[in-house]
Amino acid sequence: MKNLITVVVLLVLIMSFKLKSDNTLLYQQSLLSHLSNLKSDTVYILKCFDIELPSKIGKYTIVDLSENTSIFLNGKSSLYAIKLMPIEMNKGAIEITFIDYVLKSNAGEVVMGNTGSVIF
């Protein structure tokens, strides 16, 4: 019985690591499709705490704004950012939603303007 519990715990751990890497690959592929018309090599991302991304995807450098957006906006009139939503299941299909924002500074506060969204 003790060995069975150990095996089950190990399988759960292994599957959770595989699931995280699969999710990361889904986000990477979707982002590359979404960014195909972007002229900049730097992409600013707003993401949930449980979404993991590398610092570089293809030619794009990924910068996570989730910590403090005002630091990255400092000195710029506006900044284009993409919010990554958690993966969802809809009628048996996997969906990843990206919401595009323009961030602007207004009297010391960051104002986010929604410019659209895309579902992959």
Secondary structure, 3 states (H helix, E strand, C coil): CHHHHHHHHHHHHHHHHHHHHHHHHHHHHHHHHHCCCCCCCEEEEEECCCCCCCCEECCEEEEECCCCHHHHHCCCCEEEEEEECCCEEECCEEECEEEEEEEEEECCEEEEEEEEEEEC
